Amino acid sequence: MARFIWSLVITPIGTKDTSLSKFVAAALGALKEKGIKFELTPMATILEANSLDEIFSAVKVAHEAVLKMGVKRVVISINIDDRLDKIERKAQDKVESVMEKLK
């Protein structure tokens, strides 16, 4: 369970190909090596954290993995949901809340 639910998008700029999956795989592989759990979606990666330090550490890990592939420019987007009234939750809780309301 985590206080923060956040999303990460890393976009390398100036690659020779329109496909970005190898860069995403490198970033996620680096996160996995560090024991950082994530959920890959078609447009972003969803993560959970207990502190901002955890978030920024994970961003750094992913960023460095993409840079190691020879990329000269990277755009990073993060969205952070810090909900203080429910500090012990999972990303799936947000999905389940919406799905329940769809019934």
C-alpha positions in Angstrom: 0.0 0.0 0.0 1.2 3.5 -0.7 0.5 7.1 -0.1 1.4 8.2 -3.7 0.1 6.8 -6.9 1.9 8.2 -9.9 2.5 7.8 -13.6 5.7 8.1 -15.6 6.2 8.7 -19.3 9.7 9.0 -20.7 9.9 10.1 -24.4 13.3 10.0 -26.1 13.7 12.6 -28.8 15.6 12.2 -32.0 15.6 8.5 -32.4 16.0 6.9 -35.8 12.8 4.9 -35.5 9.2 5.8 -34.7 8.9 2.8 -32.3 9.8 3.6 -28.7 9.2 0.2 -27.1 12.9 -0.7 -26.8 13.4 2.5 -24.7 10.4 1.8 -22.5 11.7 -1.8 -22.0 15.1 -0.4 -21.0 13.6 2.0 -18.5 11.3 -0.6 -17.0 14.1 -3.2 -16.9 16.1 -0.8 -14.8 13.2 -0.2 -12.5 12.7 -4.0 -12.2 16.4 -4.5 -11.4 16.0 -2.0 -8.5 13.0 -3.9 -7.2 10.6 -1.1 -8.2 7.1 -2.5 -9.0 5.2 -1.0 -11.9 2.1 -1.5 -14.1 2.7 -0.9 -17.8 -0.2 0.6 -19.7 -0.3 1.5 -23.4 0.3 5.2 -22.7 2.2 5.4 -19.3 3.6 3.4 -16.5 1.8 3.4 -13.2 3.7 3.1 -9.9 3.2 3.4 -6.2 5.4 5.1 -3.6 5.5 6.1 0.0 7.5 9.3 -0.5 8.5 11.9 -3.1 12.1 10.7 -2.7 11.0 7.2 -3.9 9.4 8.7 -6.9 12.3 10.9 -7.9 14.7 8.0 -7.3 12.7 5.8 -9.7 12.5 8.6 -12.3 16.3 8.9 -12.1 16.8 5.2 -12.6 14.5 5.1 -15.6 16.0 8.3 -17.1 19.6 7.0 -16.8 18.6 3.7 -18.5 17.3 5.6 -21.5 20.4 7.8 -21.7 22.6 4.7 -21.7 21.0 3.8 -25.0 22.6 6.9 -26.6 19.6 9.2 -26.5 20.6 12.9 -26.5 17.3 14.3 -25.4 14.6 13.0 -23.2 11.2 14.4 -22.1 9.9 13.1 -18.8 6.3 13.5 -17.7 5.1 12.5 -14.2 1.7 12.8 -12.6 1.6 12.4 -8.8 -1.6 11.7 -6.8 -0.9 12.4 -3.1 -4.1 11.6 -1.3 -3.7 12.4 2.4 -7.1 11.0 3.6 -6.3 7.5 2.2 -2.5 7.0 2.7 -2.7 3.2 2.4 -4.0 2.4 -1.1 -3.1 0.7 -4.3 -3.3 2.0 -7.9 -6.0 -0.7 -8.5 -8.2 0.9 -5.8 -8.6 3.9 -8.2 -9.7 1.7 -11.0 -12.1 -0.3 -8.9 -13.7 2.9 -7.6 -14.5 4.0 -11.1 -15.7 0.6 -12.2 -18.0 0.4 -9.2 -19.6 3.7 -10.3 -20.1 2.4 -13.8 -22.4 -0.4 -12.6 
